[in-house]
Amino acid sequence: MTAAGGLPELDPVIHAQARLRVVATLNTLGERDEMAFPSLRDLLDMTAGNLSVHLTKLEEAGYVRITKTHKGRTPVTYVALTRRGRLAFDDYTKAIRALLDTAGGSS
């Protein structure tokens, strides 16, 4: 997708720094893999509340899947990047590269 002037349009859901970090991290997992919420929180050095807010935005966009379950009696939340999320991240990285190539070519 391109914006006016032919420059690539960046996905506003992914473009926020914290959400970009979440999606980039989850993209390193295998297609059927997921990460426990506390592990993701610790890896990204985010508070639980901040991470939850960003995961909600990503989930509303269909980019992540949140699974709540139990291990014994302990509740556990898992986070995974959906197929749609992987495609959106791929499109986003292509748009960033194109934008950088355009910026580099104009100097």
URSUL-V337305 format. One record per helix or strand of 3 or more residues. SS is the DSSP state (H for helix, E for strand). FROM is the first residue (numbers start at 1). LEN is the number of residues. If there is no record, write none. Layout:
SS&FROM&LEN, SS&FROM&LEN
This chain:
H&4&3, H&12&4, H&17&11, H&37&8, H&48&13, E&64&8, E&74&8, H&83&23
